[in-house]
Amino acid sequence: MVLALGAPAGWMVLSALLNGYSTPAALADDISANSTLYLYLTVATSVAFTTFGYRLGVQAEQLRRAASIDHLTGLVTRQRLFDFLDQALAEAVRYRRPIAVVMVDIDHFKHINDRFGHLAGDDVLRAIARSLVEGKRRPDITGRFGGEEFLIVLPETTVEEAFEFAERTRARIAAERVPWGGNEINVTVSLGVAGGVPADASWGDRLVEAADAALYEAKRAGRNVVRIGKTD
């Protein structure tokens, strides 16, 4: 409102300087005679600042969203993923409900890049991301954890349910083929699962570490398998 009055106030000062009013009453008479102009300046300035503020808000929201989305896969970034995990953990602690996470890693991803090129590797990452999103439930969230690793947060999910979910994910991806340059790239993933009923909201690191350890067990077991990690 203060900004909206800037143009009318400026007009008043300029008018007073140019016309040399001898008394405040003379200035008031001039304002009254030009009330339409005064109203126009007030409304126009208000609209201008409102539009400017709206555009700034839209740009700020676009920047915020861009910072929370991985540009290659379209999944949420690691930071946004951990924000969601913290929220889900708080709910799980409050209501004593289970929560689980699934760590997913593409098998032999370096070999894919070396054989087909990095652009093909990018296509594989996008294909895996799409498959993970298509297979998730509505309350779940999938994010790019880093490189060729993904993390899925499963609220209100037991370890047994998370294992079944991970096994379905593994089988679905193993059956897919990623087209590239007249070829089809066969991709498999290894998965680590961890979960339980959290004791407190700091359980997030423990869940992720347990899932990561289980993922390495899956790699050592020959890849294209699911393993469950221990949180205690």
Summary of the structure (lengths in Angstrom):
residues: 232
radius of gyration: 29.5
end to end distance: 58.5
largest distance: 95.1
contacts: 703
relative contact order: 0.12
helix: 59%
strand: 18%
